[in-house]
Each structure stands twice: as C-alpha cells, then as structure tokens.
Amino acid sequence: MGAGHDHGHAHHAPTSGTAAAAYRGRLRIALAITLTVMLVEIVGGVLADSLALIADAAHMATDAVGLGMALLAIHFANRPPSGNRTFGYARAEILAALANCLLLLGVGGYVLFEAIQRFITPVGTQGGLTVVFGAIGLVANMISLTLLMRGQKESLNVRGAFLEVAADALGSLAVIVSAAVILLTGWQAADPIASLVIGVMIVPRTVKLLRETLDVLLESAPKNVDMAEVRAHILALPGVEDVHDLHAWTITSGMPVLSAHVVVGSDTLDSIGHEKMLHDLQGCLGDHFDVEHCTFQLEPSGHAEHEAKLCH
C-alpha cells in the first residue's frame, strides 16, 4: 500500500502444478505406444507399399514429437516461480500446444499433397498387410485415447495430444477400410482416398485447438467467464460504486486470473473495513466463477480522477 493511497490488495495464490501435470505418467505411456506403432507402421507401409500407412506413421511421428514436447512443457511449467518469472514457466504448456498445432498442420498438408500425387501416379498396394498393420495401429491408439480421455477436458496441452491420437485412431480405421476395399475389389484408388480422409481429419481439429491456444496467448477472457456478469456481481455488492481496469485472462490451462480496481464508498470502508470488503469480493467471485487467482485494488470515491491527474 503506497503512502497516501487508500488501496487494498488481495489475491488467491495459484495452486501448485498445472492441469496437465497429473497426467504426466499417462502421457509417457502414450508416447511409448506412439513410438512403437510409428515404427511398426513405417515397416508395414514399406512392405505393403501403402501411402495410407505411411501417412499414419508420419502423423504418429508428429504425435511423438508433440507428446514429448507436452512432457517437457509440464516439467518447465511446474518449476517454482522466481523473481523474474512470477508465474514460473506455466505458459510453456501453451507454447507446446501451439507447436503441436503447427506440426499437425504441416503433416496434414503433406498427406494431402502425397495423396493427390498417388492419383496421378497409381501404385499397387498390398491389402492384406495393410489390414494387419492398420489393426495394430487402431488398437494402440484406442489404448492411448483411454489414458488421455480425462486429461483432455482439463488441459489444452493434453487435449492437443488427445486430438492427435484421436485423429490417428480414425486414420487407422480409414487404413483398414481402404485395405479391405483393395482386397475385395482390387480398386487401388482406395489407398490415396484413405490418405485424403486422414489429412482432412487432421486439419479442422487442429484449427480449433490453434484458435483456443491463441486466445490464451492473446490473453482473452477465459471462455467460461462472462465479463459482463463479473462486473454485475461486483457492482451488486453493498458499498461498491464502480469497477474499472477489470481484466481476466488465462496463464495456462486450469489457471485463470482476474484483477480489478473497485471503487468503494468511504462510509462503507469506514464501517466494515478493507478486510471485510476484500473477503466479500473474493467470496462473490469464488461462488459464481471459476477464477483461481484474484487481485483487487480498493479505491475510495474520486481516487480514479486523482490518479488520472498524476499520470498527466
């Protein structure tokens, strides 16, 4: 509290760790499964001359990189804060999600390009081998999806990994279907068509995740926090005359923060005190909004005009 200023400050400290940290072990298992299946599909794609298998293996490779970056991000995100990095490395988790998006978009473009090339220059694909390797990939992906199902609801980082594995599972299914068509009809175009399906599945999901990730980096208000409602709840408290400099943003998944300057009548501050007013504000937001870290500055009437004069 500065000399001559009638300010009150209060906040809830963020909990230790990030939303993704609880799923570190599951991410490691998913990474091991992904690397194993990637190698298996590369071998299968070469032996069966299947672009769909190679495409799925390429996607598996980016999944492996993405999962590895997610684990690295969790490591940095859970390092303790320092004097220069007051929120620690929590934002590293979001940067990893952004990198995952860029990788996925690159892979999707590559698969679409190669599929078109196969239409121009057809290649014979062995349906039997493709079915076997596609089935291995599908089973492995379903195991990974089960491991990451709960975490994807709590963390953008884990959701990025989940969406990659989900796209792989659908890709493996497309591989199996295309191979079955080749076995039953001999129609070789089924393989590049399956590759196109894989590419189309990758891109829309990635764009959605990219939009959510950029919202965090651009410090947009959390999607589950209506700023108009927040303002209305604060103004509804007895004694509150105005609120300004109201901001809400997200540091990383599961760590929304909010700050505000709250103008309170002098009579109210004199009668109930700063501490009671701050407790009322914290209780108000805690009961109605999922905001973990709140900082309030209490100001008497006319203080905003006083600060504006000082700034000029």
SULCOR-V834678 format. One line per field, one symbol per residue. ss: DSSP state (2 for helix, 1 for strand, 0 for the rest). phi: phi as a letter, one per 20 degrees, with the letter a starting at -180 (. if undefined). burial: # if it has 24 or more other C-alpha atoms within 12 Angstrom, else .. A space follows every 10 residues. Layout:
ss = ???
phi = ???
burial = ???
This chain:
ss = 0000000011 0000000000 2222222222 2222222222 2222222200 2222222222 2222222222 2222222000 0000000000 0222222222 2222222222 2222222222 0000002222 2222222222 2222222200 2220022222 2222222222 2222222222 2222200022 2222222222 2222222222 2222222000 0000002222 2222200001 1111111111 0000011111 1111022222 2222222222 2222222200 0011111111 0022222222 20
phi = .ffmdddccb beffffndff ffdgffffff fffffffgff fffffffeld ffffffffff ffgfffffff ffffgffeff fcfedfdmdg fgfffffffg fffffffgff ffffffffff cfcfdeffff ffffffffff fffffffdgf ffedbffffg ffffffffff ffffffffff fffecmffff ffffffffff fffgffffff ffffgffelf fgfedefffg gffffffgnf dabblecbbc fbgmcfcbca ddecfgffff ednfffffff fffffffdce decdccdecf gnffffffff fe
burial = .....##### ##.#..#### ####.##### ########## #####..### ########## ########## ########.. ......#### ########## #####.#### ##.##..#.. ..######## ########## #####.###. ##..###### ########## ########## ##.....### ########## ###.###.## .######..# ##..#.#..# #.###.#.## ####.##### ########## #####...#. ...#..#### ##.###..## ########## #.##...... ..
